[in-house]
Amino acid sequence: MDHPALCTAPHPALRAVARPVEAFAEEVRRLAHDLIETMYAHDGIGLAAPQIGRDVQVFVANPSQRRGSELVVVNPVLRGSRGRASVTEGCLSLPSIWARVRRASAVRLEGWDLAGKPLVVEAEGLLAIVLQHECDHLQGRLFIDRLPWLQRRRVEARLRDTAACA
């Protein structure tokens, strides 16, 4: 099945702050479908609109990778967090880059579903990590931004000449 191109760092779409969705129209449902198909095509567990070059606040997440159990969130806001987790993260937009990142171990996320209804997600473990990772994408942040300075500089040097949507 066709799916949109995946933007990889240092593509500028990955560093822009996404704008809020204002109308819950067919376009947003198509975007969610494209995100889901692209996520699965690249064996991912989450994907945000900027990763396919779209500057709107929409992401999908599915740590189980079971089709049909995707979480689609529009205009998400992290409202609370607790605990600490140190996990090895990767990102579809940073192929072959993996690093240990500190995150909250549990979060409360508020947003909207595709029908424009309020959505609240209380998550722990891997889902909490994925939600934080995808919210970062909507703010123009990558997981490498959470690394210590020297480690981040080394990763950025590896990425410097690879901007693409593939």
N, CA, C and O atoms as a DFTB+ gen file, in Angstrom:
664 C
 N C O
     1  1       0.843      -1.186       0.000
     2  2       0.000       0.000       0.000
     3  2       0.888       1.249       0.000
     4  3       1.939       1.271       0.640
     5  1       0.464       2.269      -0.710
     6  2       1.226       3.513      -0.770
     7  2       1.167       4.247       0.559
     8  3       0.182       4.183       1.295
     9  1       2.247       4.937       0.832
    10  2       2.309       5.761       2.041
    11  2       3.229       6.929       1.750
    12  3       4.064       6.845       0.849
    13  1       3.094       8.028       2.500
    14  2       3.929       9.210       2.279
    15  2       5.404       8.938       2.581
    16  3       5.755       7.993       3.287
    17  1       6.245       9.795       2.023
    18  2       7.686       9.711       2.279
    19  2       7.966      10.069       3.730
    20  3       7.287      10.909       4.320
    21  1       8.960       9.428       4.285
    22  2       9.391       9.673       5.658
    23  2      10.541      10.680       5.636
    24  3      11.541      10.465       4.951
    25  1      10.403      11.765       6.375
    26  2      11.463      12.776       6.454
    27  2      12.497      12.344       7.480
    28  3      12.155      11.924       8.585
    29  1      13.768      12.453       7.103
    30  2      14.842      12.105       8.027
    31  2      15.688      13.325       8.337
    32  3      15.792      14.249       7.531
    33  1      16.292      13.313       9.518
    34  2      17.118      14.435       9.971
    35  2      18.315      14.596       9.050
    36  3      18.892      13.612       8.587
    37  1      18.681      15.835       8.788
    38  2      18.222      17.086       9.391
    39  2      17.151      17.831       8.592
    40  3      17.214      19.055       8.481
    41  1      16.191      17.129       8.045
    42  2      15.117      17.773       7.271
    43  2      14.457      18.867       8.119
    44  3      14.136      18.623       9.282
    45  1      14.248      20.069       7.562
    46  2      13.702      21.191       8.344
    47  2      12.302      20.955       8.915
    48  3      11.953      21.569       9.923
    49  1      11.499      20.096       8.312
    50  2      10.159      19.828       8.844
    51  2      10.223      19.257      10.258
    52  3       9.286      19.410      11.041
    53  1      11.326      18.602      10.575
    54  2      11.468      17.976      11.892
    55  2      11.786      18.977      12.992
    56  3      11.691      18.651      14.175
    57  1      12.161      20.190      12.613
    58  2      12.535      21.209      13.601
    59  2      11.512      22.331      13.727
    60  3      11.716      23.277      14.487
    61  1      10.426      22.229      12.992
    62  2       9.383      23.264      13.049
    63  2       8.324      22.886      14.084
    64  3       8.006      21.710      14.259
    65  1       7.787      23.888      14.759
    66  2       6.683      23.657      15.690
    67  2       5.413      23.496      14.862
    68  3       5.078      24.358      14.049
    69  1       4.716      22.392      15.075
    70  2       3.500      22.111      14.313
    71  2       2.354      22.997      14.803
    72  3       2.276      23.350      15.979
    73  1       1.472      23.343      13.871
    74  2       0.337      24.202      14.227
    75  2      -0.849      23.338      14.646
    76  3      -1.001      22.210      14.175
    77  1      -1.686      23.872      15.532
    78  2      -2.859      23.107      15.982
    79  2      -3.836      22.841      14.844
    80  3      -3.963      23.642      13.918
    81  1      -4.514      21.720      14.926
    82  2      -5.605      21.410      14.003
    83  2      -6.797      22.254      14.429
    84  3      -7.142      22.291      15.610
    85  1      -7.423      22.926      13.484
    86  2      -8.571      23.779      13.799
    87  2      -9.896      23.165      13.380
    88  3     -10.933      23.454      13.978
    89  1      -9.870      22.318      12.355
    90  2     -11.105      21.689      11.874
    91  2     -10.899      20.181      11.779
    92  3      -9.936      19.708      11.177
    93  1     -11.817      19.443      12.381
    94  2     -11.740      17.983      12.361
    95  2     -12.453      17.475      11.110
    96  3     -13.548      16.916      11.176
    97  1     -11.804      17.683       9.980
    98  2     -12.395      17.365       8.683
    99  2     -11.774      16.087       8.122
   100  3     -10.908      15.468       8.740
   101  1     -12.237      15.719       6.948
   102  2     -11.750      14.513       6.268
   103  2     -10.229      14.554       6.092
   104  3      -9.574      13.513       6.140
   105  1      -9.677      15.723       5.893
   106  2      -8.220      15.864       5.720
   107  2      -7.448      15.309       6.921
   108  3      -6.398      14.691       6.748
   109  1      -7.959      15.525       8.125
   110  2      -7.297      15.021       9.335
   111  2      -7.407      13.501       9.397
   112  3      -6.463      12.834       9.821
   113  1      -8.526      12.951       8.990
   114  2      -8.683      11.489       8.971
   115  2      -7.750      10.861       7.943
   116  3      -7.169       9.805       8.195
   117  1      -7.603      11.503       6.789
   118  2      -6.665      10.999       5.777
   119  2      -5.238      11.058       6.296
   120  3      -4.452      10.135       6.084
   121  1      -4.908      12.150       6.979
   122  2      -3.570      12.281       7.560
   123  2      -3.324      11.157       8.565
   124  3      -2.258      10.541       8.547
   125  1      -4.279      10.884       9.429
   126  2      -4.122       9.804      10.416
   127  2      -3.900       8.471       9.705
   128  3      -3.042       7.687      10.111
   129  1      -4.661       8.214       8.660
   130  2      -4.483       6.981       7.873
   131  2      -3.076       6.918       7.291
   132  3      -2.417       5.881       7.369
   133  1      -2.615       8.021       6.709
   134  2      -1.260       8.065       6.138
   135  2      -0.195       7.820       7.206
   136  3       0.785       7.113       6.967
   137  1      -0.396       8.412       8.386
   138  2       0.560       8.209       9.480
   139  2       0.603       6.737       9.895
   140  3       1.679       6.172      10.095
   141  1      -0.557       6.132      10.019
   142  2      -0.620       4.723      10.422
   143  2       0.067       3.839       9.387
   144  3       0.888       2.993       9.740
   145  1      -0.261       4.030       8.121
   146  2       0.342       3.207       7.069
   147  2       1.864       3.401       7.004
   148  3       2.611       2.437       6.835
   149  1       2.314       4.646       7.140
   150  2       3.750       4.922       7.095
   151  2       4.449       4.327       8.316
   152  3       5.543       3.774       8.199
   153  1       3.821       4.439       9.483
   154  2       4.387       3.861      10.704
   155  2       4.608       2.363      10.514
   156  3       5.692       1.857      10.805
   157  1       3.600       1.654      10.034
   158  2       3.733       0.210       9.853
   159  2       4.723      -0.143       8.745
   160  3       5.464      -1.120       8.859
   161  1       4.734       0.652       7.675
   162  2       5.652       0.375       6.570
   163  2       7.114       0.441       7.011
   164  3       7.984      -0.200       6.420
   165  1       7.369       1.228       8.064
   166  2       8.738       1.389       8.567
   167  2       8.938       0.671       9.906
   168  3       9.929       0.906      10.597
   169  1       7.991      -0.204      10.270
   170  2       8.078      -1.007      11.485
   171  2       8.206      -0.149      12.733
   172  3       8.978      -0.466      13.638
   173  1       7.437       0.951      12.778
   174  2       7.491       1.855      13.918
   175  2       6.393       1.594      14.927
   176  3       5.490       0.788      14.700
   177  1       6.491       2.302      16.061
   178  2       5.466       2.200      17.110
   179  2       4.825       3.564      17.390
   180  3       3.982       3.692      18.278
   181  1       5.232       4.572      16.628
   182  2       4.659       5.903      16.732
   183  2       5.144       6.739      15.567
   184  3       6.208       6.483      15.003
   185  1       4.350       7.747      15.208
   186  2       4.746       8.635      14.112
   187  2       3.949       9.931      14.231
   188  3       2.739       9.915      14.453
   189  1       4.650      11.047      14.079
   190  2       4.025      12.369      14.156
   191  2       3.987      13.005      12.769
   192  3       4.829      12.723      11.916
   193  1       2.993      13.868      12.562
   194  2       2.799      14.502      11.252
   195  2       4.065      15.157      10.680
   196  3       4.304      15.025       9.479
   197  1       4.895      15.861      11.482
   198  2       6.099      16.455      10.893
   199  2       7.044      15.425      10.264
   200  3       7.842      15.774       9.395
   201  1       6.963      14.175      10.689
   202  2       7.838      13.147      10.139
   203  2       7.471      12.757       8.712
   204  3       8.238      12.075       8.033
   205  1       6.296      13.191       8.259
   206  2       5.941      13.012       6.843
   207  2       5.754      14.379       6.178
   208  3       5.080      14.503       5.156
   209  1       6.367      15.398       6.782
   210  2       6.372      16.728       6.187
   211  2       5.120      17.544       6.394
   212  3       4.922      18.539       5.697
   213  1       4.264      17.160       7.332
   214  2       3.025      17.893       7.605
   215  2       3.172      18.665       8.903
   216  3       3.587      18.100       9.915
   217  1       2.841      19.942       8.887
   218  2       3.076      20.806      10.057
   219  2       1.837      20.987      10.922
   220  3       1.481      22.111      11.276
   221  1       1.180      19.884      11.261
   222  2       0.006      19.941      12.135
   223  2       0.201      19.004      13.328
   224  3       0.974      18.048      13.271
   225  1      -0.516      19.304      14.398
   226  2      -0.357      18.564      15.649
   227  2      -1.228      17.302      15.669
   228  3      -2.316      17.270      16.244
   229  1      -0.701      16.280      15.019
   230  2      -1.352      14.969      14.992
   231  2      -0.261      13.915      15.095
   232  3       0.777      14.012      14.440
   233  1      -0.508      12.903      15.928
   234  2       0.395      11.756      15.934
   235  2      -0.391      10.482      16.145
   236  3      -1.537      10.498      16.594
   237  1       0.255       9.370      15.807
   238  2      -0.296       8.047      16.050
   239  2       0.706       7.274      16.896
   240  3       1.913       7.504      16.816
   241  1       0.192       6.358      17.704
   242  2       1.049       5.524      18.539
   243  2       0.424       4.142      18.664
   244  3      -0.795       4.006      18.761
   245  1       1.268       3.123      18.660
   246  2       0.813       1.763      18.852
   247  2       1.984       0.865      19.246
   248  3       2.512       0.129      18.412
   249  1       2.391       0.925      20.522
   250  2       3.519       0.100      20.958
   251  2       3.311      -1.401      20.742
   252  3       4.287      -2.138      20.600
   253  1       2.062      -1.864      20.714
   254  2       1.798      -3.297      20.512
   255  2       1.999      -3.707      19.053
   256  3       2.220      -4.884      18.770
   257  1       1.925      -2.764      18.138
   258  2       1.989      -2.983      16.693
   259  2       0.873      -3.895      16.182
   260  3       0.995      -4.477      15.104
   261  1      -0.203      -4.021      16.942
   262  2      -1.372      -4.785      16.484
   263  2      -2.280      -3.844      15.707
   264  3      -2.797      -2.869      16.251
   265  1      -2.463      -4.147      14.439
   266  2      -3.331      -3.303      13.620
   267  2      -4.720      -3.206      14.230
   268  3      -5.286      -4.193      14.699
   269  1      -5.258      -1.981      14.213
   270  2      -6.581      -1.746      14.750
   271  2      -6.562      -1.205      16.172
   272  3      -7.598      -0.785      16.686
   273  1      -5.394      -1.211      16.816
   274  2      -5.325      -0.690      18.186
   275  2      -4.482       0.587      18.260
   276  3      -3.862       0.878      19.283
   277  1      -4.471       1.334      17.171
   278  2      -3.709       2.581      17.125
   279  2      -4.387       3.668      17.941
   280  3      -5.613       3.769      17.980
   281  1      -3.575       4.464      18.581
   282  2      -4.045       5.657      19.276
   283  2      -3.739       6.836      18.361
   284  3      -2.590       7.032      17.964
   285  1      -4.761       7.623      18.023
   286  2      -4.584       8.826      17.210
   287  2      -4.906      10.011      18.105
   288  3      -5.983      10.078      18.699
   289  1      -3.962      10.952      18.198
   290  2      -4.153      12.110      19.070
   291  2      -3.959      13.391      18.259
   292  3      -2.975      13.548      17.535
   293  1      -4.916      14.291      18.400
   294  2      -4.887      15.591      17.739
   295  2      -4.690      16.663      18.811
   296  3      -5.327      16.616      19.864
   297  1      -3.821      17.616      18.549
   298  2      -3.538      18.733      19.469
   299  2      -3.234      18.245      20.897
   300  3      -3.875      18.689      21.849
   301  1      -2.262      17.337      21.048
   302  2      -1.968      16.795      22.371
   303  2      -1.237      17.773      23.281
   304  3      -0.477      18.631      22.830
   305  1      -1.494      17.614      24.589
   306  2      -0.786      18.379      25.612
   307  2      -0.478      17.419      26.752
   308  3      -1.373      16.748      27.266
   309  1       0.792      17.355      27.146
   310  2       1.148      16.569      28.324
   311  2       0.785      17.400      29.547
   312  3       1.305      18.501      29.727
   313  1      -0.098      16.882      30.384
   314  2      -0.601      17.631      31.545
   315  2       0.033      17.201      32.856
   316  3      -0.080      17.907      33.858
   317  1       0.685      16.077      32.865
   318  2       1.301      15.628      34.101
   319  2       2.239      14.475      33.844
   320  3       2.080      13.729      32.879
   321  1       3.219      14.335      34.717
   322  2       4.150      13.221      34.598
   323  2       4.655      12.860      35.981
   324  3       4.614      13.660      36.916
   325  1       5.132      11.633      36.078
   326  2       5.743      11.206      37.336
   327  2       6.758      10.110      37.044
   328  3       6.732       9.460      35.998
   329  1       7.648       9.932      38.004
   330  2       8.647       8.883      37.887
   331  2       9.717       9.215      36.867
   332  3       9.644      10.221      36.161
   333  1      10.695       8.360      36.808
   334  2      11.798       8.520      35.865
   335  2      12.091       7.190      35.199
   336  3      12.071       6.139      35.839
   337  1      12.360       7.252      33.914
   338  2      12.759       6.069      33.156
   339  2      13.955       6.451      32.295
   340  3      14.024       7.560      31.765
   341  1      14.867       5.549      32.166
   342  2      16.005       5.735      31.270
   343  2      15.929       4.604      30.260
   344  3      16.176       3.443      30.586
   345  1      15.586       4.959      29.031
   346  2      15.337       3.944      28.006
   347  2      16.160       4.224      26.759
   348  3      16.520       5.368      26.480
   349  1      16.451       3.178      26.022
   350  2      17.130       3.333      24.743
   351  2      16.069       3.640      23.702
   352  3      15.154       2.847      23.478
   353  1      16.199       4.801      23.068
   354  2      15.224       5.224      22.060
   355  2      15.856       5.266      20.682
   356  3      17.063       5.445      20.518
   357  1      14.997       5.097      19.715
   358  2      15.343       5.296      18.320
   359  2      14.229       6.126      17.709
   360  3      13.262       6.472      18.388
   361  1      14.360       6.443      16.440
   362  2      13.357       7.263      15.768
   363  2      13.406       6.958      14.282
   364  3      14.485       6.852      13.700
   365  1      12.233       6.815      13.664
   366  2      12.198       6.547      12.229
   367  2      12.861       7.660      11.423
   368  3      13.352       7.418      10.321
   369  1      12.877       8.873      11.965
   370  2      13.497      10.002      11.261
   371  2      14.994      10.122      11.527
   372  3      15.658      11.001      10.978
   373  1      15.517       9.244      12.363
   374  2      16.961       9.195      12.649
   375  2      17.416       7.743      12.482
   376  3      17.763       7.078      13.458
   377  1      17.411       7.259      11.241
   378  2      17.711       5.840      11.035
   379  2      19.069       5.465      11.617
   380  3      20.048       6.199      11.483
   381  1      19.101       4.331      12.250
   382  2      20.304       3.732      12.839
   383  2      20.916       4.529      13.992
   384  3      22.066       4.288      14.361
   385  1      20.170       5.469      14.565
   386  2      20.635       6.196      15.749
   387  2      19.832       5.688      16.944
   388  3      18.602       5.731      16.938
   389  1      20.525       5.218      17.949
   390  2      19.906       4.740      19.185
   391  2      20.678       5.329      20.336
   392  3      21.908       5.371      20.304
   393  1      19.971       5.790      21.362
   394  2      20.652       6.367      22.526
   395  2      19.750       6.272      23.746
   396  3      18.524       6.235      23.635
   397  1      20.378       6.233      24.899
   398  2      19.658       6.181      26.175
   399  2      19.176       7.585      26.530
   400  3      19.961       8.532      26.573
   401  1      17.862       7.704      26.785
   402  2      17.232       8.993      27.044
   403  2      16.444       8.895      28.358
   404  3      15.858       7.858      28.671
   405  1      16.443       9.984      29.109
   406  2      15.647      10.032      30.341
   407  2      14.290      10.658      30.035
   408  3      14.191      11.697      29.381
   409  1      13.261       9.997      30.525
   410  2      11.888      10.463      30.349
   411  2      11.121      10.197      31.633
   412  3      11.623       9.532      32.540
   413  1       9.907      10.718      31.707
   414  2       9.002      10.358      32.795
   415  2       8.524       8.925      32.554
   416  3       8.364       8.509      31.407
   417  1       8.299       8.180      33.619
   418  2       7.842       6.796      33.469
   419  2       6.321       6.699      33.328
   420  3       5.801       5.667      32.906
   421  1       5.605       7.782      33.683
   422  2       4.144       7.807      33.554
   423  2       3.709       9.220      33.183
   424  3       4.274      10.199      33.670
   425  1       2.703       9.321      32.320
   426  2       2.224      10.637      31.880
   427  2       0.710      10.668      31.789
   428  3       0.043       9.638      31.692
   429  1       0.192      11.889      31.824
   430  2      -1.221      12.151      31.524
   431  2      -1.209      13.051      30.291
   432  3      -0.621      14.133      30.296
   433  1      -1.864      12.582      29.246
   434  2      -1.919      13.324      27.993
   435  2      -3.364      13.672      27.708
   436  3      -4.253      12.832      27.846
   437  1      -3.598      14.913      27.309
   438  2      -4.932      15.347      26.912
   439  2      -4.869      15.817      25.473
   440  3      -3.857      16.365      25.036
   441  1      -5.927      15.607      24.749
   442  2      -6.004      16.022      23.354
   443  2      -7.396      15.740      22.832
   444  3      -8.380      15.811      23.568
   445  1      -7.464      15.419      21.548
   446  2      -8.741      15.199      20.864
   447  2      -8.614      13.976      19.988
   448  3      -7.530      13.664      19.496
   449  1      -9.716      13.286      19.793
   450  2      -9.706      12.169      18.852
   451  2     -10.074      12.690      17.462
   452  3     -10.262      13.893      17.278
   453  1     -10.176      11.797      16.497
   454  2     -10.454      12.223      15.119
   455  2     -11.836      12.825      14.928
   456  3     -12.076      13.537      13.953
   457  1     -12.744      12.542      15.854
   458  2     -14.091      13.105      15.763
   459  2     -14.190      14.453      16.472
   460  3     -15.254      15.072      16.486
   461  1     -13.079      14.910      17.063
   462  2     -13.090      16.182      17.772
   463  2     -13.576      16.066      19.202
   464  3     -13.927      17.068      19.826
   465  1     -13.597      14.850      19.726
   466  2     -14.018      14.635      21.113
   467  2     -12.795      14.644      22.025
   468  3     -11.731      14.163      21.636
   469  1     -12.939      15.189      23.240
   470  2     -11.808      15.215      24.177
   471  2     -11.298      13.801      24.464
   472  3     -12.067      12.843      24.546
   473  1      -9.991      13.707      24.610
   474  2      -9.323      12.437      24.832
   475  2      -8.348      12.613      25.992
   476  3      -7.589      13.582      26.015
   477  1      -8.358      11.705      26.940
   478  2      -7.406      11.716      28.049
   479  2      -6.766      10.337      28.102
   480  3      -7.460       9.320      28.115
   481  1      -5.441      10.311      28.133
   482  2      -4.717       9.048      28.205
   483  2      -3.795       9.094      29.411
   484  3      -2.954       9.986      29.523
   485  1      -3.954       8.138      30.307
   486  2      -3.035       7.940      31.426
   487  2      -2.173       6.756      31.014
   488  3      -2.692       5.665      30.781
   489  1      -0.865       6.957      30.920
   490  2      -0.008       5.889      30.404
   491  2       1.230       5.703      31.268
   492  3       1.735       6.639      31.888
   493  1       1.698       4.463      31.285
   494  2       2.941       4.108      31.956
   495  2       3.774       3.278      30.989
   496  3       3.279       2.812      29.962
   497  1       5.031       3.104      31.328
   498  2       5.880       2.213      30.552
   499  2       6.114       2.700      29.131
   500  3       6.264       3.896      28.880
   501  1       6.142       1.739      28.200
   502  2       6.490       2.062      26.814
   503  2       5.523       3.068      26.195
   504  3       5.957       3.966      25.474
   505  1       4.225       2.937      26.459
   506  2       3.287       3.904      25.880
   507  2       3.592       5.316      26.376
   508  3       3.519       6.264      25.595
   509  1       3.931       5.476      27.647
   510  2       4.275       6.803      28.174
   511  2       5.496       7.368      27.451
   512  3       5.540       8.560      27.146
   513  1       6.474       6.527      27.178
   514  2       7.678       6.964      26.470
   515  2       7.320       7.409      25.050
   516  3       7.766       8.460      24.589
   517  1       6.510       6.600      24.365
   518  2       6.111       6.925      22.981
   519  2       5.325       8.238      22.944
   520  3       5.557       9.066      22.063
   521  1       4.416       8.439      23.871
   522  2       3.632       9.681      23.886
   523  2       4.543      10.900      24.056
   524  3       4.352      11.912      23.383
   525  1       5.517      10.810      24.937
   526  2       6.451      11.926      25.133
   527  2       7.288      12.165      23.878
   528  3       7.505      13.307      23.475
   529  1       7.751      11.083      23.270
   530  2       8.568      11.168      22.054
   531  2       7.788      11.856      20.930
   532  3       8.314      12.742      20.257
   533  1       6.531      11.445      20.732
   534  2       5.725      12.027      19.650
   535  2       5.341      13.470      19.952
   536  3       5.315      14.299      19.043
   537  1       5.041      13.789      21.210
   538  2       4.763      15.191      21.569
   539  2       5.987      16.061      21.291
   540  3       5.850      17.197      20.836
   541  1       7.169      15.541      21.559
   542  2       8.393      16.285      21.241
   543  2       8.442      16.628      19.752
   544  3       8.770      17.755      19.383
   545  1       8.113      15.643      18.888
   546  2       8.132      15.900      17.442
   547  2       7.243      17.091      17.076
   548  3       7.599      17.884      16.204
   549  1       6.102      17.218      17.729
   550  2       5.173      18.301      17.399
   551  2       5.689      19.662      17.851
   552  3       5.169      20.697      17.436
   553  1       6.710      19.659      18.701
   554  2       7.341      20.902      19.167
   555  2       8.683      21.138      18.475
   556  3       9.439      22.022      18.878
   557  1       8.979      20.364      17.450
   558  2      10.230      20.534      16.713
   559  2      11.448      19.972      17.431
   560  3      12.578      20.372      17.148
   561  1      11.223      19.045      18.362
   562  2      12.326      18.435      19.115
   563  2      12.503      16.973      18.721
   564  3      11.540      16.266      18.423
   565  1      13.751      16.544      18.729
   566  2      14.089      15.147      18.485
   567  2      14.631      14.546      19.769
   568  3      15.082      15.270      20.656
   569  1      14.590      13.223      19.870
   570  2      15.062      12.603      21.106
   571  2      16.529      12.906      21.375
   572  3      16.953      12.901      22.531
   573  1      17.305      13.166      20.345
   574  2      18.722      13.481      20.551
   575  2      18.910      14.811      21.278
   576  3      19.973      15.067      21.843
   577  1      17.878      15.656      21.263
   578  2      17.957      16.932      21.994
   579  2      18.024      16.697      23.500
   580  3      18.411      17.595      24.247
   581  1      17.658      15.522      23.945
   582  2      17.671      15.186      25.365
   583  2      18.987      14.540      25.808
   584  3      19.147      14.181      26.975
   585  1      19.916      14.396      24.877
   586  2      21.206      13.777      25.195
   587  2      22.171      14.799      25.790
   588  3      22.016      16.001      25.578
   589  1      23.172      14.315      26.539
   590  2      24.229      15.223      26.997
   591  2      24.914      15.884      25.792
   592  3      24.965      15.310      24.704
   593  1      25.428      17.077      26.001
   594  2      25.949      17.914      24.925
   595  2      26.920      17.185      23.994
   596  3      26.724      17.195      22.778
   597  1      27.950      16.560      24.533
   598  2      28.967      15.923      23.693
   599  2      28.383      14.757      22.904
   600  3      28.686      14.602      21.721
   601  1      27.570      13.953      23.528
   602  2      26.943      12.828      22.835
   603  2      26.036      13.330      21.711
   604  3      26.001      12.746      20.628
   605  1      25.310      14.407      21.970
   606  2      24.440      14.991      20.943
   607  2      25.257      15.515      19.765
   608  3      24.888      15.297      18.611
   609  1      26.349      16.194      20.041
   610  2      27.198      16.716      18.959
   611  2      27.733      15.600      18.072
   612  3      27.821      15.770      16.856
   613  1      28.086      14.478      18.650
   614  2      28.581      13.332      17.871
   615  2      27.489      12.784      16.951
   616  3      27.739      12.467      15.789
   617  1      26.274      12.679      17.494
   618  2      25.157      12.202      16.684
   619  2      24.859      13.185      15.557
   620  3      24.658      12.774      14.414
   621  1      24.827      14.470      15.866
   622  2      24.545      15.481      14.847
   623  2      25.585      15.466      13.735
   624  3      25.246      15.692      12.574
   625  1      26.838      15.204      14.068
   626  2      27.886      15.125      13.053
   627  2      27.606      13.974      12.079
   628  3      27.874      14.093      10.884
   629  1      27.073      12.872      12.588
   630  2      26.739      11.728      11.730
   631  2      25.576      12.042      10.802
   632  3      25.472      11.469       9.717
   633  1      24.699      12.949      11.222
   634  2      23.486      13.240      10.468
   635  2      23.624      14.386       9.467
   636  3      22.762      14.563       8.606
   637  1      24.687      15.154       9.572
   638  2      24.792      16.434       8.884
   639  2      24.417      16.418       7.405
   640  3      23.746      17.339       6.940
   641  1      24.823      15.419       6.669
   642  2      24.605      15.446       5.218
   643  2      23.556      14.454       4.737
   644  3      23.644      13.959       3.613
   645  1      22.573      14.158       5.564
   646  2      21.628      13.122       5.169
   647  2      20.188      13.605       5.052
   648  3      19.284      12.770       5.059
   649  1      19.924      14.898       4.945
   650  2      18.547      15.401       4.863
   651  2      17.827      14.768       3.682
   652  3      18.323      14.775       2.556
   653  1      16.654      14.225       3.958
   654  2      15.898      13.591       2.881
   655  2      14.490      13.276       3.329
   656  3      14.192      13.235       4.522
   657  1      13.633      13.055       2.358
   658  2      12.349      12.404       2.576
   659  2      12.409      11.181       1.675
   660  3      12.408      11.302       0.450
   661  1      12.459      10.007       2.281
   662  2      12.666       8.792       1.484
   663  2      11.458       7.890       1.490
   664  3      11.477       6.830       0.865
